Amino acid sequence: MRAYNDEALVGKTLSGIFAQWPPPFEVVVCDDNSKDRTREIAAGFPVRFVERPPGPYKPGRTLNALVRAAKGDIVVFNNSDAVPCDPHWLAKLVEPLLAGRFAFTFANQLPRPDAQALVRKDSERAFGDGTVQARGASSSRSRAPRHGGRTSSTFRSTRRSSIPRTSNGRGATRAAGTIR
C-alpha cells in the first residue's frame, strides 16, 4: 500500500482490509515521508513497512519496491485512501486469478462523496459503465486482447488492482509485469 498524508483515511482503509475474508494475507506499506500521522496510524495494524525508494517520487518505483517485498503468490495494489465498501472485495478480486481465468483483475472504483470534480470525472472515465471508455477508445486499443477481468468488488479510492507472481526460472519470484 502506498501512503502519503492520509491520516484521515488510512485507519479506515486498513480496518477494511483486515476485515476481509479469508486470511492469511500480508499488508506491506510504503509511506512516502508523510508529514502527518499516516505512518503512526498504519503502525497500529499488523503491517510491514518498506522504505521509500531513493530519488524523486515515482509511483511505479514505489509499487515495484512493494512487489519485491511481498511474499505472497498474488499481489494486490491498494492506496491508503482506498477504503473498501464491501467486506468481500478481496476474495472477489483474487478469485479469477485463483481459478486461472485471468492474468490480472481490477475492481470498480467509486470516488468518495467529497472527491473533487476532476477525480469524479477521471473515475467515471476509467471505471464507469463503459460508455465513456467506448467514446475514447482508439481502434487499436479496442482490438487489444483481453487478459484481465473486472470484478464486482466496490470501494472508494483512486487505485486498486491485482496480479499473480510468476517464477523467473531461477527459483525467485518476480511480478508478472513491471509498473512504470
C-alpha positions in Angstrom: 0.0 0.0 0.0 1.3 3.4 -1.0 0.7 6.1 1.6 1.2 9.8 1.9 -0.5 12.3 4.3 -3.7 10.1 4.5 -4.2 10.2 8.3 -7.9 10.8 7.8 -8.4 7.6 5.8 -5.5 5.2 6.4 -7.1 3.7 9.5 -10.5 3.2 7.7 -8.7 1.6 4.8 -6.6 -0.8 6.9 -9.6 -1.7 9.1 -11.5 -2.6 5.9 -8.5 -4.6 4.6 -8.1 -6.5 7.8 -11.8 -7.3 7.9 -11.5 -9.2 4.7 -12.1 -13.0 4.5 -10.3 -15.3 4.1 -6.9 -14.7 5.6 -4.0 -15.1 5.6 -2.6 -12.2 3.7 0.1 -9.7 4.4 0.0 -5.9 4.1 3.2 -4.1 3.1 3.2 -0.3 3.4 5.5 2.3 1.8 5.0 5.7 3.4 6.2 8.5 1.3 7.6 10.6 4.2 4.1 11.7 5.3 4.1 15.0 7.3 1.0 13.9 9.3 0.2 10.8 11.4 -0.3 8.4 8.5 2.7 6.1 9.4 1.8 6.1 13.1 -1.8 5.1 12.4 -0.7 2.4 9.9 1.8 1.1 12.5 -1.2 0.3 14.8 -2.1 -2.5 12.4 -0.1 -5.7 11.6 1.7 -4.3 8.6 5.2 -4.4 7.4 6.9 -1.2 6.2 9.2 -0.9 3.2 11.4 2.1 2.9 10.6 4.6 0.3 12.9 4.2 -2.8 15.5 6.9 -3.1 15.2 9.8 -5.5 12.1 11.7 -6.6 8.7 10.1 -6.0 7.6 7.9 -8.9 4.5 5.7 -8.3 5.9 2.8 -10.3 9.2 2.8 -8.4 7.3 2.6 -5.1 4.9 -0.2 -6.4 7.9 -2.2 -7.7 9.6 -1.9 -4.3 6.4 -3.2 -2.6 6.1 -6.1 -5.1 9.7 -7.1 -4.3 8.9 -7.1 -0.6 5.7 -9.0 -0.9 5.8 -12.7 0.0 2.5 -13.9 -1.4 1.7 -15.5 -4.8 -0.8 -12.8 -5.6 -0.1 -9.1 -5.3 -3.0 -6.6 -4.7 -2.3 -2.9 -5.1 -4.3 -0.6 -2.8 -3.7 3.0 -1.9 -4.0 4.3 1.7 -7.1 6.3 0.7 -8.8 3.2 -0.9 -11.5 2.4 1.7 -13.2 -0.9 1.0 -17.0 -0.7 0.7 -17.5 -4.5 0.6 -16.3 -7.0 3.1 -15.7 -9.5 0.3 -13.8 -7.3 -2.2 -10.5 -9.0 -1.7 -12.0 -12.5 -2.3 -13.8 -11.2 -5.4 -10.7 -9.5 -6.7 -8.5 -12.6 -6.5 -11.0 -15.3 -7.3 -10.5 -15.1 -11.1 -6.7 -15.3 -10.6 -7.0 -18.4 -8.3 -9.3 -20.0 -10.8 -6.8 -19.4 -13.6 -9.3 -17.4 -15.7 -7.3 -14.2 -15.9 -3.8 -12.8 -15.7 -4.9 -9.7 -13.8 -8.0 -8.2 -12.3 -9.3 -4.8 -11.3 -12.3 -3.6 -9.3 -15.0 -1.0 -9.7 -13.7 2.2 -8.2 -16.1 4.9 -6.9 -15.0 8.4 -5.9 -15.6 9.4 -2.3 -18.5 11.8 -1.8 -16.0 14.6 -1.1 -13.9 14.0 -4.2 -13.1 16.9 -6.5 -15.0 17.1 -9.8 -11.8 16.1 -11.8 -11.4 13.0 -9.7 -15.0 12.1 -10.2 -14.7 12.6 -14.0 -11.4 10.5 -14.1 -13.1 7.7 -12.1 -16.1 7.6 -14.4 -13.8 7.6 -17.5 -11.7 4.7 -16.2 -14.2 2.6 -14.3 -17.7 3.8 -15.2 -20.4 1.9 -17.2 -18.2 1.7 -20.3 -19.8 4.5 -22.4 -17.0 7.0 -21.6 -14.3 4.4 -22.4 -16.0 3.4 -25.6 -16.1 7.0 -26.9 -12.4 7.5 -26.1 -11.0 4.1 -27.2 -8.8 4.0 -30.3 -9.3 1.3 -32.8 -6.0 -0.4 -31.9 -6.9 -0.3 -28.2 -10.4 -1.7 -28.8 -8.9 -4.7 -30.7 -6.3 -5.5 -28.0 -6.5 -9.0 -26.5 -8.2 -9.1 -23.1 -6.1 -10.8 -20.4 -7.7 -9.2 -17.4 -11.1 -9.2 -15.8 -13.2 -6.7 -13.9 -14.6 -7.9 -10.6 -17.7 -6.9 -8.8 -15.8 -5.5 -5.8 -16.5 -1.9 -4.9 -14.5 0.6 -3.0 -13.9 4.3 -2.8 -10.5 5.2 -4.0 -8.1 6.1 -6.8 -6.4 2.7 -7.5 -6.9 -1.0 -6.8 -5.8 -4.0 -8.8 -4.1 -7.4 -8.5 -1.6 -9.5 -10.4 -0.2 -13.0 -9.8 3.5 -13.5 -9.2 5.5 -15.8 -11.6 8.8 -17.7 -11.4 11.7 -16.2 -13.2 13.2 -19.7 -13.8 15.9 -19.4 -11.1 13.6 -20.1 -8.2 13.0 -16.5 -7.3 9.7 -14.8 -7.9 9.0 -11.5 -9.7 5.9 -9.6 -10.5 4.2 -10.7 -13.7 4.7 -7.1 -15.0 6.7 -4.0 -14.1 4.8 -0.9 -13.4 6.2 2.4 -14.7 
